[in-house]
């Protein structure tokens, strides 16, 4: 399938929400969405819907991956943080997926270290007194996933890499020839824990991929420039305004970043990171995620940028 515009690698959805997702995405210049749902490939309002198989059931146990993959023809399987932080479950899923010809995506984590975490460990956790997501949890998750993927000869995608150390590990693995790709979220590139602190713990800034330090954010932009980052996701989570009208600790993770995710990134690059190539940023928003979803991207990237700025 050939697509134009921006491409979002991972968005959760279902048959009831996909119409609204496509309207939001289309108004922000997106031409394709990788939707984690039991939906067949289709097109709505000019936005291509590409199925991404969910590796886990709602109760956290392994789903019937092979049946879903064969039925939907999906090339990507997604397990999120629940898979990335559980050694035994991850090994079982990788053993099952070996030979399917798909890439397994997960959020690298070490669940015993992050259980109950609400913010990044560091300034945010120190100022707030809330439990933080430590950098080492991401590093352990990356190391474990890459070791197991090598054991089963399984293509791996690390989603939501948020730290300088984590990105260094991906960079080193790629240099050694490992079949590993990675993505970062739009809000990890636009915001830091200082924005969360200054907001006085605005529930809208409570994110599953925690907002990190400014040095981590700069490292992610450097990863775009040197090619370590393959794709940038919107990080969009469909949450009602009512659900966020509670104190920060009680609020659900995530917020709606569509339709403005790509536009915000282009503006941030031009205002704060002009040394990062706009072409490479656009590649992470278009051809990079398109390739991971098995799509062919077409279109003049410079016209995309100018059109949405």
N, C-alpha and C positions, 0 to 999 in steps of 0.2 A: 504494500500500500504506500502511495506517495502522499506526503502531507506538507502543508505550509504553516508558517507561523511558529509560535513557541510550542514546546512540547513538555508536558508535565509527566514525570516518570511514575509517581505514585500518588494516588488520591483514593481514599476509601469512599465507597458509594454503594448504592443498591438501586433496584428498579424504581423505587419511589423518589430517590434524590438525584438520579442521574440527569434528569431534564434541567433542574436548577443548576447543577454543576456545569453543564455545557453552556448554559446562558452566561453564567459568570465568567467561565473560561474564554468563551468566544469574545466577550466584550473587552477582555484584557489582551487580545491578540493571540490566544492559544488556538492551535489547530488540531491538537491531539492530546488525549489524556490516557495514561495507564491507570485503569480503574481496578482496585482490589475488590472484586465482587464476582459473583457467579453470573456474569453477563457475557453474551456473545459479542463479537466484534461488530460494530455498527457505526453509523454516523448520525449525529443529531445537531441541527442548526449549524452545519458546516464544521463541526468538531468531531474528529474520529475518536471512537471509544475502543481502546485496546484492552482486552482482558488480562489481568494479572492474577494468577492463582494464589489463594490464601492457603498457606501451609498448615494453619492451625484452625481448629474449631473454636467457637466462642468460649468453650470451657478450658481452652489451652491445650487440649490433646491434638495429636496429629490428624489432619483431615485426610480424606480420600484423594490424595494429590494426583495420582496417576489418572484416575477417571476424569477429574476436572481438567487436567492438562490435555488429555486426548479429546475431550468433548469441546473445549474452547480453543484448542490449538495455540495455547499460550506459550511464550518463550521465556517467561519470567515467573518465578515462584517467590512469594513474599512472606516472611515470618515475623518481621518487626522486632521489637525489644524482647518480647516474650520468648522468642526463639533464640535470639542472640545472647541472652543471659543465662541459658540453661544448658549445661554441658551434655547431660544425658539425652535430653530431647533433641538437641542439635545433632548429635551423632546419629541418632535413630533416623531423623529426617534426611540427613545427608546420605546415609546408607541407602535409604529408600529412593532418593532422587538420582543417585548415581546411575548414569546410563540413559536418563530421560532426554538428554540433550537440551536441558534448560539451565538458566543461571539462577542460583539461589540468592535472594536478597534478605538482609537482616540488619537490625540496628545493634552494633556491638555493645555488649554490656556484661556486667558481672552482678547478677541479681542480688546475692547476699549483701553486696556493698551499697546497692542503690535502693533497696527496699524501703519505702517510705520517704524517699528523697523528693524535694519540691523545687529546689533551685540548684545552681552550680555551686560546688564546694569551692570556697574561696571568699572573696569579698561579700558576695550575696548571702552566703550561709552565715558568715561572721556577723554581718550587720543585722540580719533578720533573726538569727537563732534557729532557723529552720535547717533540717537535714539537707545536705547537698549531694549532688552527683559528683563523685571524685573523678579526676582525670584518669587515675589508674584503672577504674572500672571499664572505661572505653578501651584502654590499652590492652587489658586482659582479654576483653571480648574480641578485639581485632586479632590478637595472637592466636587464641583458641580457634576462631573461625578459619583463619588461614591455614593452621596446622591440620585441621580436620578436612578442609577442602582439598588440601594436597594429598591426604590419605585416600580420599575417594575420587580424586581426579575430577573434581566438580568445579565448574566456573562459579565464582563468588562475587557478589556485589555487596559492599558495605555502605549502608545508607545512614545519613545523619551524622557523619564524622564531624566532630565539633571542636577538636583540640589540635594544637600544634603537634603534640607527640603522636597522636593518632594518625595525622596526615603524614608525618615522617615515616611511620611504619608502612603505610600504603606505598609511599614513594620508594622505599627500600625494596619492598616485595615486587613492585613492577620492574625495578631495575634488574632483579634476579630472574625475570621472565615469568612470574606467577600470573595466572589468569584471574586477576582481581581488578575490579572496577569500584569506583566510589562516587557517592553523591553527597552534597551538602544542601541544607535548606536555605531558602531565601532570607529568613529572619536571622540565621547565624551570620550572614554576610552584612546585614543592615543594622543589627542591634547588638548590644553587649549587656552584661550584668549591670553595668552602671546605669543604663537606661531603665532597667527594672527597679533599681534602688531609687533613682530619681522620681520614678512614677509612684513611689510609696506603695509598691506591691500591688500594682494594677492587675486584677485577675485576667485581663485580656493578654497580658504578657507571660502567662504561665504556660510554658511549652514543654512537651515531652523531651525534645532535644533541647537541653538547657542553654540559656543565653550565657556565653562564656566571657572571658576577659578580652580586652581590646587586642592584646598580643595574639590570642588565639584567632580572633577575627582577621587580623592582618595576615596570619599564616594561611588562612583559607583562601584569601584573595591571591596570595603568592602561589597557592596550589592551582588556581585557575590559570595563571600566567604560565606556569611551567608544565601544565598538562596532567598533573596528578589527579585533579578533579575532573571526572568525566561528565557529570551532569549536576544541574541545580534544580531541586524540586521546590514547588511553591510552599510545601508544608501545610497546605490548606486542610483544615479540619472543620467539618460542618457542626457548628455549635450555636444554639440559640442565645439571644441576648439575655434571656431570663436565667439561663444556666450560669452565666458569668456574673450575675448580680448577687454574689455572695463573697465572703472574705476569701482572700487569696488561698489559704490552706484547703478550703473546701471546694474551690472551683475546679472544674475538669481541666485537663491539659488540652492545649491547642486553641487556635483562633482562626478565623476566616481570612486568608491572605489573598484569595482571588476576588476581584480580577486584577489587582494592582501589583502582584508579586514581581513580574518581569520588569514592569515600568520602574518600580522602586529600585531594582538592581541596576538598571541602566543609569538612573539618576545618581545613585550612590557611587558608581564607578566614575562618572564624569566629575562629581564634586569632591570625592575623597580619595579615589584611587586611579588617577588619570594615567599612571604608568602601566596599569594593567590593560592589555589589548582588548579593545571592544569586540574585535572579531573572535577572540578566544572566549570572552564572556558569552557572546551570542552562540558560539558553538556548544557551550554547556547548557544553553537554553533551547537548542534546536537539534542540530545533527547528532550531538552526543546522546541525549535521551532517546531520540528517534532510533538510532542504531541499536540501543539496548532493548528497545521494544520490537525490533525487527521491521522498522519502518524506513522508508527512504525519504529524506527531506529534500525539498526543493524550494527555491526562492532566493531573492537577493537579500542577504543578511543586513547590509547597510540600509536598505530601504525599510526593513522591519524596524531597525533602531530609530531612524529618522521619523518614521510614521508614528511611533508611539511616544516620541519625545516632542 
